[in-house]
Amino acid sequence: MDHVIRCRMDNMQTAEAPDLRYPVGRYQPPVAIAAEHRREWIQTLAHAPAKLRAAVEELGREQLDTPYRPGGWTIRQVVHHFPDSHMNAYVRFRLALTEDEPMIKPYHEHLWADLADAKTAPIQASLELFDGLHRRWVALLNALTPEQFQRTFNHPEIGMRNLEWTLGMYAWHCGHHVAHIDRLRERMGWA
């Protein structure tokens, strides 16, 4: 099941022992999501490809193949995960906008990350894919009405989710994984 959707709302991070899995904490949407939140989240998605590129800039093969935490994905797998995850989100948005409460199909992100391309392929194709995908997604998001953000899809494992909640989750997701890379670079002295 994809972690972006199943992420618990509680923040498990403490100042004494940061959780390397959740360097920015877990997703905690505001109690009431306002237009300003949506605008901020759309801007986060618009800037995410550039932030990801900056995070991996000048990293060599050995660095890209370093896990961001013990037992975690390598930086290369994280980079390839971004378009995998966000393509699924983009399709979910389009389904929710064109069908009434569609049942979406979850995907097993950990299995996708174990496929050969995610483990070994150069990251450039995924950086380009992520950039193009976000240009399309942001164009769609900027055209939505407040009512359209209330449209929903049905996730078979967690139930109904509306698009504004999902937008916030994916904005969080951008910072979540870029922080994995940035924190590893800091710990390894690659910054």
C-alpha positions as CSV (number, residue, x, y, z in Angstrom):
1,M,0.0,0.0,0.0
2,D,1.3,3.5,-0.8
3,H,2.6,5.3,2.3
4,V,1.5,8.7,1.1
5,I,-2.1,7.7,1.6
6,R,-1.7,5.4,4.6
7,C,0.5,7.8,6.6
8,R,-0.8,8.2,10.2
9,M,-1.6,11.7,11.4
10,D,0.5,11.7,14.6
11,N,3.9,13.2,14.7
12,M,6.4,10.7,16.2
13,Q,9.4,13.0,16.0
14,T,11.2,14.3,19.1
15,A,14.0,16.7,19.6
16,E,16.1,14.1,21.4
17,A,15.7,11.3,18.9
18,P,14.6,12.4,15.4
19,D,12.9,9.7,13.4
20,L,15.0,9.3,10.2
21,R,11.9,7.9,8.5
22,Y,10.0,11.2,9.1
23,P,12.4,14.1,9.2
24,V,9.7,16.7,8.8
25,G,7.2,14.8,10.9
26,R,4.1,13.0,9.7
27,Y,1.4,14.6,7.7
28,Q,-0.9,16.6,9.9
29,P,-3.5,18.6,7.8
30,P,-5.1,21.6,9.3
31,V,-8.5,21.0,11.0
32,A,-10.1,23.3,8.4
33,I,-8.4,23.5,5.0
34,A,-8.7,27.0,3.5
35,A,-8.0,28.4,0.1
36,E,-4.6,29.7,1.4
37,H,-3.6,26.2,2.3
38,R,-4.5,25.0,-1.2
39,R,-2.5,27.8,-2.8
40,E,0.5,27.1,-0.6
41,W,0.4,23.4,-1.4
42,I,0.1,24.0,-5.1
43,Q,3.2,26.2,-4.9
44,T,5.0,23.5,-3.0
45,L,4.2,21.1,-5.9
46,A,5.3,23.7,-8.5
47,H,8.7,24.1,-6.8
48,A,9.2,20.4,-5.9
49,P,11.1,19.3,-9.0
50,A,13.7,22.1,-8.6
51,K,14.1,21.3,-4.9
52,L,14.6,17.6,-5.8
53,R,17.2,18.5,-8.4
54,A,19.0,20.7,-5.9
55,A,19.0,18.0,-3.3
56,V,20.7,15.5,-5.7
57,E,23.0,18.0,-7.4
58,E,26.5,16.7,-7.9
59,L,25.9,13.4,-6.1
60,G,27.9,10.6,-7.6
61,R,26.9,7.0,-8.1
62,E,28.1,5.8,-4.7
63,Q,26.2,8.6,-3.0
64,L,23.1,7.9,-5.0
65,D,23.3,4.3,-3.9
66,T,23.5,5.2,-0.2
67,P,20.4,4.5,1.9
68,Y,19.0,7.6,3.6
69,R,18.6,5.5,6.8
70,P,19.5,2.0,7.9
71,G,17.1,-0.3,6.1
72,G,15.8,2.5,4.0
73,W,15.8,3.2,0.3
74,T,18.8,4.6,-1.5
75,I,18.7,8.1,-2.7
76,R,18.4,6.7,-6.2
77,Q,15.3,4.8,-5.1
78,V,13.8,7.9,-3.5
79,V,14.3,9.9,-6.7
80,H,12.6,7.2,-8.8
81,H,9.8,7.0,-6.2
82,F,8.8,10.6,-6.6
83,P,7.3,10.2,-10.1
84,D,6.0,6.7,-9.3
85,S,4.0,8.1,-6.4
86,H,3.0,11.4,-7.9
87,M,1.8,9.7,-11.2
88,N,-0.5,7.7,-9.1
89,A,-1.7,10.8,-7.3
90,Y,-2.2,12.7,-10.6
91,V,-4.3,9.8,-11.9
92,R,-6.4,9.7,-8.7
93,F,-7.1,13.4,-9.1
94,R,-8.2,13.0,-12.7
95,L,-10.4,10.0,-11.7
96,A,-12.0,11.9,-8.9
97,L,-12.7,14.8,-11.2
98,T,-14.3,12.7,-13.9
99,E,-16.1,10.0,-12.0
100,D,-18.3,9.9,-8.9
101,E,-16.3,8.5,-5.9
102,P,-14.1,6.2,-8.0
103,M,-12.4,3.2,-6.3
104,I,-8.7,3.7,-6.9
105,K,-6.1,1.0,-7.1
106,P,-3.4,1.1,-4.4
107,Y,0.1,0.2,-5.4
108,H,2.9,-1.5,-3.4
109,E,5.5,1.2,-3.4
110,H,8.1,-0.9,-1.6
111,L,7.8,-3.5,-4.5
112,W,8.1,-0.7,-7.1
113,A,11.2,0.5,-5.4
114,D,12.7,-3.0,-5.6
115,L,12.3,-3.2,-9.4
116,A,15.5,-3.1,-11.4
117,D,14.9,0.4,-12.8
118,A,14.3,2.0,-9.4
119,K,17.5,0.3,-8.0
120,T,19.9,0.9,-10.9
121,A,18.6,3.4,-13.6
122,P,20.2,6.8,-13.9
123,I,18.0,9.4,-12.1
124,Q,17.8,11.9,-15.0
125,A,14.8,10.3,-16.6
126,S,12.9,10.4,-13.3
127,L,13.9,14.0,-12.7
128,E,12.5,14.9,-16.1
129,L,9.4,12.9,-15.7
130,F,8.8,14.5,-12.3
131,D,9.2,18.0,-13.8
132,G,6.8,17.4,-16.6
133,L,4.3,15.6,-14.4
134,H,4.3,18.5,-12.0
135,R,3.8,21.1,-14.7
136,R,0.7,19.3,-15.9
137,W,-0.6,18.6,-12.3
138,V,-0.1,22.2,-11.2
139,A,-1.9,23.5,-14.3
140,L,-4.8,21.2,-13.4
141,L,-4.8,22.2,-9.8
142,N,-4.7,25.9,-10.6
143,A,-7.9,25.5,-12.7
144,L,-9.9,23.7,-10.0
145,T,-12.8,25.4,-8.2
146,P,-13.2,25.1,-4.4
147,E,-16.0,22.7,-5.0
148,Q,-13.8,20.5,-7.2
149,F,-11.3,20.1,-4.3
150,Q,-14.1,18.5,-2.4
151,R,-14.5,15.7,-4.9
152,T,-13.5,12.3,-3.5
153,F,-12.0,8.9,-4.4
154,N,-12.4,5.7,-2.4
155,H,-9.1,4.1,-1.3
156,P,-10.0,0.4,-0.7
157,E,-7.8,0.3,2.4
158,I,-8.5,3.6,4.1
159,G,-11.8,4.8,2.6
160,M,-12.9,8.1,1.1
161,R,-10.4,11.0,0.7
162,N,-11.1,14.4,-0.9
163,L,-8.8,16.1,-3.2
164,E,-7.8,19.0,-0.9
165,W,-6.7,16.6,1.8
166,T,-4.8,14.6,-0.8
167,L,-3.2,17.8,-2.2
168,G,-1.9,18.6,1.3
169,M,-0.6,15.0,1.7
170,Y,1.4,15.2,-1.6
171,A,2.8,18.7,-0.7
172,W,4.0,17.1,2.6
173,H,5.4,14.2,0.6
174,C,7.6,16.5,-1.4
175,G,9.3,17.9,1.7
176,H,9.3,14.5,3.4
177,H,11.6,12.9,0.8
178,V,13.7,15.9,-0.1
179,A,14.4,16.1,3.7
180,H,15.6,12.4,3.6
181,I,18.2,13.4,1.0
182,D,19.2,16.7,2.6
183,R,19.5,15.1,6.1
184,L,21.7,12.3,4.7
185,R,23.9,14.8,2.9
186,E,24.3,16.7,6.2
187,R,25.1,13.6,8.2
188,M,27.6,12.4,5.6
189,G,29.2,15.8,5.1
190,W,28.1,16.0,1.4
191,A,26.3,19.3,1.9
